[in-house]
Amino acid sequence: MQPVTVIGAGIAGIAAALALRARGCEVRVLERATALREVGAGLQISPNGYRVLSALGLGAQIGRVSRPNHAVVLADGPTGAEVVRMPLDGPFRLIARPALIDVLADAAQAAGIEIAFAQAVEAPPEGLVLGADGLHSVVRSVLNGADRPFFTKQVAWRATIEGERPEEARVDMGPGRHLVRYPLPDGRVNLVGVEERADWAAEGWHTAGDPDAFRAAFAEFPDARADLDRVEACALWGLFRHPIAERWQDGRLAILGDAAHPTLPFLAQGANLALEDAWTVAAAVEAGDLPCWEAARKPRVRRAIEAANANARNYHLRGARRIVAHGVLRVIGRTAPHALPARFRWLYDHDVTA
């Protein structure tokens, strides 16, 4: 195979470099930052993403720095009452995002993959290039023309706290907002609160948040009060995205992860789809068939993003629709608790490494 340049040393970029190296490809990674300083707190690895990490030979390392998640509890935020508990089957893991990046970066170093920092790429270099360079992707703009990410009218508060940990992930749902809490392996609790807003005035994608403003945004969620009271520092993200790119490749250039299909965090699939992209694009490079890769990936990614968008709407219901929807979920929880997660078998059971 010809040498490959990967732009971006995030989850998609380093995983793609590892998958290419495993196939005998010479690969280098160019990263704009001066070092790997991953922003963010926790993330969830679902079975479809875990299978890629395992196929890369990283299952044991991930096991040491993550913890299993056996269920997701959906609760009514304003009352604190449980609506439904959804048991999870398979390797669902909870991990700090920097820990995942560290595992990938250590594996890249062990494989002899060069990650060159402080590389502000203004145009794709010569040869075969994979753009894993996120929302502001240089490669995406070459393939699709210049465009600007749009504000989704939602913002995300993120924080980690010390203290008593829940044993499983919990989502408190309320009108126009929801709060996710889950335990991290290092003893902390990850908090992600999403609220609807008309605009985003900050200069960047994320800013230092005000813990009091975070608490105020979810003041009507009584079950979360003790956790929110322990927030000492937080960040605030404006949630931006592009539409799914029309063109993912032209035979020489290809885009993956957020560069191709930014995903809102309502189904915890951003990192998992990036891992799938990384494995499959490496196989396509080996086979010399990037067009087939694009055609095969697009329908699955589109379905996953539509499911995430539907989750956002369902978490934020108001009025009578919310009362009816929660009533239906309670009935399903009592009579067929496995039915809800089974709706996503198409997502979680898929194995791109098979």
WONORUR-V718350 format. One record per pair of residues at least 6 apart in sequence whose C-alpha atoms are under 8 Angstrom apart, sorted by the first residue. I is the first residue (numbers start at 1). GAP is how many residues later the second one is. Records with the same first field share a line. If there is no record, write none. Layout:
I=GAP  GAP
This chain:
1=23  24  25  284  285
2=23  24  126
3=22  23  24  124  125
4=21  22  23  24  123  124  125  126
5=22  23  24  25  120  122  123  124  125
6=7  10  11  21  22  23  24  123  124  125  126
7=6  22  23  24  114  122  123  124  125  126
8=6  21  22  23  24  123  124  125  126
9=20  21  22  27  106  123  124
10=91  122  123
11=89  90  93  260  263  264
12=120  244  245  259  262  263  265  266
13=16  117  118  119  120  265
14=15  90  91  94
15=89  260  263  264
16=259  261  262  263  265  266
17=10  11  12  91  96  261
18=38  89  90  93  95
19=37  259  260  263
20=6  7  262  263  266
21=6  90  92
22=34
23=259  263
27=86  87
28=85  86  87  88
29=84  85  86  87
30=85  86  87  88  89  91
31=84  85  86  87  88  89
32=85  86  87  88  89
33=84  85  86
34=83  84
35=82  83
37=61
38=59  60  63
39=58  59
40=56  57  58  118
41=55  56  57  117  118  119  149
42=52  53  54  55  142  148
43=51  52  53  54  225  228
44=48  49  50  51  224
45=47  48  49  50  223  224  226  227
46=45  46  47  223  226  302
47=43  44  45  301  302
48=224  228  299  300  301  302  303  304
49=222  223  224  226  227
50=9  41  42  222
51=300  301  302
52=223  224  227  300  301
53=6  9  222
54=6
55=298
58=45
61=42
62=38  41
65=30  34  35  120
66=27  28  29  30  118  119
67=26  27  28  117  118
68=23  24  25  26
69=19  22  23  24  25  98  99  100
70=17  18  19  22  98
71=14  15  16  17  97  98
72=13  14  15  16  96  97  98  99
73=9  10  11  12  13  95  96  97  98
74=8  9  10  11  12  96  97  98  99
75=6  7  8  9  95  96  97  98
76=6  7  96  97  98
77=95  96  97  101  143  144  145  146
78=95  96  142  143  144
79=142  143  144
80=92  141  142  143
83=243  244  246  247  250
84=245  246  248  249  253
85=248  252
86=247  251  252  254  255
87=250  251  254
88=253
94=88  89  90  91
95=89  90
96=88  89
108=6
121=17
122=16
123=15  16
124=14  15
127=125
128=124  125
129=123  124  125
130=9  123  124  125  126
131=6  7  8  9  122  123  124  125  128
132=123  124  125  126  127
133=6  125  126
134=123  124  125  128
135=14  106  107  123  124  127
136=123
137=122
139=114  115  116
140=105  108  115  119  120
141=6
143=104  105  106  107  110
144=101  102  103
148=94
149=91  92  93
150=90  91  92
151=48  49  87  88  89  90
152=87  88  89
153=43  44  45  46  47  86
154=40  41  42  43  44  84  85
155=39  40  41  42  81  82  83  84
156=36  37  38  39  80  81  82  83
157=34  35  36  37  52  57  77  78  79  80
158=32  33  34  35  76  77  78  79
159=31  32  33  72  74  75  76
160=28  29  30  31  71  74
161=27  28  29  30  66  69  70  71
162=25  26  27  68
163=24  25  26  67
165=17  18  22  23  24
166=15  16  17  23
167=15  16
168=14  15
169=11  12  13  14
170=10  11  12
171=7  8  9  10
172=6  7  8  49
173=6  142  143
174=141  142  143  144
175=140  141  142  143  144
176=19  20  139  140  141  142
177=16  17  18  19  138  139
178=15  16  17  137  138
179=12  13  14  15  39
180=10  11  12  13
181=8  9  10  11
182=7  8  9
183=6  7
184=6
195=22
200=38
205=32  33  34  35
206=29  30  31  32
207=28  29  30
208=25  26  27  28
209=24  25  26  27
210=23  24  25
211=20  21  22  23
214=14  20
215=10  13  14
218=6
219=6
239=25
241=21  22  23
242=19  20
243=18  19
244=16  17  18  58
245=15  16
248=6  7  8  12  46
249=6  41  42  45
250=40  41
251=38  39  40
254=36
256=18  21  22
257=13  14  16  17  20
258=12  16
261=40
262=8
263=6  7  42  45
264=6  41  44  45
265=43
266=42  43  45  46
267=40  41  44
269=35
273=28
276=76
277=20
279=73  74
280=13  72  73
281=9  12
284=6  8  9
304=43
332=7  8
